[in-house]
Amino acid sequence: MRISTALFTATFATAFALVLGVSVSSAGTLTTPALFAGSAQNVCVVINVGTTPADVTIQMIGLTSTDTETCAGETAVQPNDINSSCQAAVNDFAFCRVTSTKSKSLRVVMFNRQTTAPFTINAAVDGR
C-alpha cells in the first residue's frame, strides 16, 4: 500500500506539531505553527504594540537547526517599532516560540521567503 506524498507530509507535520506541543502556549509565550522551508528561509519577527519596551527571547526550532535571539535591556523591542531587528531565522522546517513577560503587547509573525531577489514571501503565520 503506497501512501501519497501529500498525505505523508500532512501526517508528519501533524505528528511533529503534537510531539513538540506547537499548538500549546503558556503564559508569556507565543508560538507559531510550523512551516516547511523548501528552498527558502523561515524568519520570525516580533513587534511591540504596547507602550513600554519589552524584553523578548525568540527561538526558531527546526528539525536540524535552531536559532535563538534575545532582545533585552538596550536592545529590547521598542513600542511601535516596525523595523524591529529582533528576529530569528533558519533554513529548515521550523516553528517560532517567543517568550516575554509582556507577551500581551507583542505580535509575532513567521514567514517563509526566498533568500534571493525579489525575496518573495511564500507563506506567513501568526503566533498565538
C-alpha positions as CSV (number, residue, x, y, z in Angstrom):
1,M,0.0,0.0,0.0
2,R,1.5,3.3,-1.1
3,I,0.9,6.5,0.9
4,S,0.7,9.6,-1.2
5,T,3.4,12.3,-0.6
6,A,0.8,14.9,0.4
7,L,-0.8,12.5,2.9
8,F,2.6,11.6,4.3
9,T,3.6,15.2,4.6
10,A,0.4,16.2,6.3
11,T,0.6,13.3,8.7
12,F,4.3,14.0,9.5
13,A,3.6,17.7,10.1
14,T,0.7,16.9,12.4
15,A,2.7,14.4,14.4
16,F,5.7,16.8,14.6
17,A,3.4,19.6,15.9
18,L,1.8,17.3,18.5
19,V,5.1,15.9,19.8
20,L,6.6,19.4,20.2
21,G,3.4,20.9,21.5
22,V,3.3,23.6,18.8
23,S,-0.3,24.4,19.4
24,V,0.0,24.7,23.1
25,S,1.2,28.0,24.6
26,S,1.7,29.1,28.2
27,A,1.6,32.5,29.9
28,G,4.3,34.7,28.5
29,T,4.8,32.5,25.4
30,L,3.6,33.0,21.8
31,T,4.0,30.1,19.4
32,T,3.5,29.9,15.6
33,P,2.6,26.8,13.6
34,A,5.4,25.1,11.8
35,L,6.3,25.9,8.1
36,F,8.3,23.9,5.7
37,A,11.3,25.7,4.4
38,G,11.7,24.1,0.9
39,S,14.4,26.1,-0.9
40,A,13.5,29.2,1.2
41,Q,14.1,30.6,4.7
42,N,11.7,30.8,7.7
43,V,12.0,34.1,9.5
44,C,10.3,35.1,12.8
45,V,9.8,38.8,13.7
46,V,8.4,40.4,16.9
47,I,6.5,43.7,17.0
48,N,5.7,45.5,20.3
49,V,2.3,47.2,20.2
50,G,2.5,48.2,23.8
51,T,3.7,51.5,25.4
52,T,6.9,50.3,27.1
53,P,9.9,48.4,25.8
54,A,9.7,44.6,26.0
55,D,12.5,42.1,26.8
56,V,12.0,39.2,24.4
57,T,13.6,35.8,23.5
58,I,12.8,34.4,20.1
59,Q,13.5,30.7,19.4
60,M,13.3,29.2,15.9
61,I,13.1,25.5,16.4
62,G,13.7,23.3,13.4
63,L,14.3,19.7,12.5
64,T,18.0,20.1,12.2
65,S,18.8,23.6,13.3
66,T,17.8,26.3,15.8
67,D,18.3,30.0,16.2
68,T,17.8,31.9,19.5
69,E,17.9,35.7,19.7
70,T,17.4,37.6,23.0
71,C,16.5,41.3,22.8
72,A,16.7,42.8,26.3
73,G,17.9,45.9,28.0
74,E,19.3,48.3,25.4
75,T,18.2,46.0,22.6
76,A,14.6,45.4,24.0
77,V,11.8,45.6,21.4
78,Q,10.6,49.2,21.4
79,P,6.9,50.2,21.2
80,N,5.6,50.5,17.7
81,D,9.0,49.8,16.1
82,I,8.0,48.2,12.8
83,N,11.7,48.0,11.8
84,S,12.4,45.7,14.8
85,S,15.7,44.0,14.5
86,C,14.6,41.3,17.0
87,Q,14.2,38.4,14.7
88,A,15.5,34.8,14.2
89,A,15.8,32.7,11.0
90,V,16.5,29.1,10.0
91,N,16.7,27.3,6.6
92,D,14.7,24.4,8.0
93,F,11.2,23.1,8.7
94,A,10.5,25.0,11.9
95,F,8.2,26.9,14.3
96,C,8.8,30.0,16.3
97,R,8.4,30.4,20.0
98,V,8.6,33.9,21.6
99,T,8.9,34.3,25.4
100,S,8.4,37.6,27.3
101,T,6.8,39.0,30.4
102,K,4.9,41.4,28.1
103,S,3.5,38.8,25.7
104,K,0.1,40.5,25.6
105,S,1.7,43.6,24.0
106,L,3.6,41.5,21.3
107,R,2.6,40.4,17.8
108,V,4.6,37.6,16.2
109,V,4.8,36.6,12.6
110,M,6.8,33.9,10.9
111,F,7.1,33.9,7.2
112,N,8.8,31.8,4.6
113,R,10.7,33.8,2.0
114,Q,13.2,33.3,-0.8
115,T,16.7,34.3,0.1
116,T,17.5,36.0,-3.2
117,A,15.9,39.0,-5.0
118,P,13.0,39.6,-5.2
119,F,12.7,38.0,-1.7
120,T,9.2,36.6,-2.4
121,I,7.2,35.7,0.7
122,N,5.7,32.3,0.1
123,A,3.6,31.9,3.3
124,A,3.0,33.6,6.7
125,V,1.6,32.5,10.0
126,D,1.0,34.4,13.3
127,G,1.9,33.5,16.8
128,R,-0.7,33.0,19.5
